[in-house]
Amino acid sequence: MRLSMPTAEDTHEFGKRLAGLLRPGDLVILTGPLGAGKTALTQGIGAGLDVDGRITSPTFVIARTHRPGPAGLPLVHVDAYRLEGLDELDDLDLDTDAATSVTVVEWGAGLAERLAESHLEIAIERSADETREFVLHGRGGDWADRLKELDAPVSASAC
């Protein structure tokens, strides 16, 4: 599935809607260049999951766990940019929270896939006019069926 998000607000709102499809144990892997909107998308996911506190980039702390609000799910937000391999990812003990939380890993391609049997990969590119192009790929599990439930906020096409 391919989606276009003209503004950062659209990215945030899409994250909130995506959160409605997420369940405990889900893994979402985000890829894209600096400034593409990975953290903005995660902020929307956090809002949709009703987590407590403000979501900021975990670049320097590597991983941050956000407790659920009254009606929400916990969110584990990881920035794998500075990780140099699988050993460093394992050292974070992310699997201890994986079954009961939604885990979002920025820069996780090639590393984080092993955290779950299935995952959603979202590649984000930003064009010169600031529009964000999202390509969503469900890998395993029932992602294909869940993504069909997702209505695109701006435009969508199957890919």
N, C-alpha and C positions, 0 to 999 in steps of 0.2 A: 504494500500500500504506500502511495506517495501523497504527501500533504504539503500545502504551502501555508506559511504563517507570515502575514505581512508585518506584524508588529510583535514586540516583546509581550504585550498584553495578550495577544492571540496565543502565543506560546504558553503563557501561564494558564490561560483558560483551557487550552488543550490538555495540559497536565492535570488539571482538576477533573476533566472528563475521563481521561485515561485512568485516573485513580479509581473511578467507578468500576473498572474491569479488573482491578488488581485484587489479589487474595494473599493471605498469609503464605509464605514460601515462594512467592514470585520473585524473579530476578529480572531486572531491566538493565541492559547495558547500553550506555550512551557513547557515541563517537562523534567527532567533529573537531574542527580547529578551535583555538582559543577564541572566545567571544561568540561562538556559534549559538549559544542559548541552552547549554546543558544544565547549568545551575538554575536558570529561569524555568526550564521545564520541570526540574526537580522541585522547585518551590511550588509550582502548580500541583504537582503530585502530592506534596506534603499538605497543601491546603485541602485537596480533595480527600485525603486520608484523615484529615482532622488531627494532625499531630500538634503537640505543644511546642511553643517556641518558634524562633525565627530560623529559617534555613539559609545558611551561607555556604560558600564553597569550602569544602574540607581539605583544601590543598595542603595546608601546613600540618593539620592533625591527622590526615589521611582518611580517617573514618569517624563518623559521628552518628550516634543513635538518637533518634527523636522519639520521645514517649508519645503514646497515643493520647488524644483528647478523649472526652467522654464517649464519643461514638466512633472513634477511629482505630486505625491499625498503627503499630510502630513502624518507623521507617529507618533503615540503615542506609546512610548516604556515604559513599566511598569515592575518593579521588585517587585513581591508580596511576596518575601521571608520573609520580616519582618512584613508583615501585619498579624494581629491576628484574623481577621474576616471580615464579610461582611460590618459591620459599617465602618471600616477603609477604605475598598475599596470604599464605597459610598462617604466618605469624600473627595476622590480625584476628584470627579465630572468628571469622565472619559466619562460619557454619553453626556456631552456637546460637545465633539469633535467627538464622535463615528460615527455619520452619514456622516461626511465629510472626515474622516481619515481612515487609516488602523491602527488598534490597535493590538500590539503584547505584550502579557503578559507572562513574564518568571515566573515560579513557580505559575502559575495561576489556576491549576486544583483544583476544589472544591470551587473556589471563583469567578473566572472571567466569567464563563459560562453564568451568568445572565446578562451580558452586551449586549448580542445580541441574537436574536432568533436562529441563527445558528452560528457555528464556526468551525474552523479547529484546531484540536489538533495534535501536533507533539511531540511524546515521543522520546527522544534521549538517547542512551546508548553509552558508550565508552568502547571498548574492550582493552585488554592488549597491542595490537599492535597499539593503537591510532585510529583504524578505528571507525567511528561513525555509529551507526545503527539507522535509523530513521523509526518510524512507524507513518504513517499519517492516521488520521481518520477524515473524514468530518462528522460533526454532523448537520443534517438538511440542509435546503436550497438546493442549486444546487452543493454542494461540490463534490458529486460523479462524476457528469459530468465534472466539472472543473478539477478534479484530473486526469481524463483520458487524458486530454490534456498535462499533465506534463510528459515529457520524462525523465527518470532517467539518471543521468550523469554517473553512474558506473554500478549498477545492480538494478533490481527491481523485485518484485514479488507481486502478489495480496495476501491480507490476509483477 
